[in-house]
Amino acid sequence: MIKLFVVLVCAHVLGDFLLQTDWLARNKHRFGVLLLHCSIHGLLAWLVMAQWSLWCLQLSVIAGHGILDLINKKLPDTATTFTIDQTLHVAFLGGIAIFLHRTGIGLAIHEIYRPLVWAAGFVAVVQGSGYPVAKVTKRLIDENNLSIDGLRSGGKLIGQLERTLIFLLMVIGQPAGIGFLVAAKSILRFEEAKKQQLAEYVLIGTLLSFSLAIALSYLTIKAINL
């Protein structure tokens, strides 16, 4: 049952953080766009399970995902809302996995399990982690009237590169290398550290980004070893 749950979560991660474009995310208040987004999730769940006659799975994912996204659209766009939303999505998929397990339905193609988990884990670490980090840092900027100079989307790209390195270091069994990554960033941000507000902003964003990347990388490795 655990592997059923994992592959469904992996399909969700790919659907939400890899195949959901900015246009889809902005326009999900429109029924047609929301249906397209949910249909992508339903199709992914159907493909990873490889149970071609199991249409109820696809329809259940479409309906469940749509309801949760409709609720989420009515709530404030914060890191807390994002976390609750993703938790509910995962819990819903857990319910589906339990139902499938009790009806005797399992994975049809076991060979896809490891590559699927690696792919989804990488996407969750690099892309998925960026959403709560961006929401937290945006709130800090708005509340403190911070002026952040730099390249357009530069911070986002730096965060993605950092989390990519963390994922690779965790995968190859060299988590100690993350310490060198922290030290290198501290040196590069030395001038900014002289301004307290800016230093705290960078520190909060970095620690949150690193923590999520480490936690999700660890979960990916645990899932691979099931």
Secondary structure as the mmCIF struct_conf table of DSSP 4:
data_model
#
loop_
_struct_conf.conf_type_id
_struct_conf.id
_struct_conf.beg_label_comp_id
_struct_conf.beg_label_asym_id
_struct_conf.beg_label_seq_id
_struct_conf.end_label_comp_id
_struct_conf.end_label_asym_id
_struct_conf.end_label_seq_id
HELX_RH_AL_P HELX_RH_AL_P1 ILE A 2 PHE A 17
TURN_TY1_P TURN_TY1_P1 LEU A 18 LEU A 18
BEND BEND1 LEU A 19 LEU A 19
HELX_RH_AL_P HELX_RH_AL_P2 ASP A 22 ARG A 26
TURN_TY1_P TURN_TY1_P2 ASN A 27 HIS A 29
BEND BEND2 ARG A 30 ARG A 30
HELX_RH_AL_P HELX_RH_AL_P3 PHE A 31 MET A 49
TURN_TY1_P TURN_TY1_P3 ALA A 50 ALA A 50
TURN_TY1_P TURN_TY1_P4 TRP A 52 SER A 53
HELX_RH_AL_P HELX_RH_AL_P4 TRP A 55 LYS A 73
TURN_TY1_P TURN_TY1_P5 LYS A 74 LYS A 74
BEND BEND3 LEU A 75 LEU A 75
BEND BEND4 THR A 78 THR A 78
HELX_RH_AL_P HELX_RH_AL_P5 ALA A 79 ARG A 102
TURN_TY1_P TURN_TY1_P6 THR A 103 GLY A 104
BEND BEND5 ALA A 108 ALA A 108
HELX_RH_3T_P HELX_RH_3T_P1 HIS A 110 ILE A 112
HELX_RH_AL_P HELX_RH_AL_P6 TYR A 113 VAL A 123
HELX_RH_PI_P HELX_RH_PI_P1 ALA A 124 GLY A 128
TURN_TY1_P TURN_TY1_P7 SER A 129 SER A 129
HELX_RH_AL_P HELX_RH_AL_P7 GLY A 130 ASN A 144
TURN_TY1_P TURN_TY1_P8 ASN A 145 ASN A 145
BEND BEND6 GLY A 150 LEU A 151
TURN_TY1_P TURN_TY1_P9 ARG A 152 SER A 153
HELX_RH_AL_P HELX_RH_AL_P8 GLY A 154 VAL A 171
TURN_TY1_P TURN_TY1_P10 ILE A 172 GLY A 173
TURN_TY1_P TURN_TY1_P11 PRO A 175 ALA A 176
HELX_RH_AL_P HELX_RH_AL_P9 GLY A 177 LEU A 188
TURN_TY1_P TURN_TY1_P12 ARG A 189 GLU A 191
HELX_RH_3T_P HELX_RH_3T_P2 GLU A 192 LYS A 194
BEND BEND7 LYS A 195 LYS A 195
HELX_RH_AL_P HELX_RH_AL_P10 GLN A 196 ILE A 224
TURN_TY1_P TURN_TY1_P13 ASN A 225 ASN A 225
#
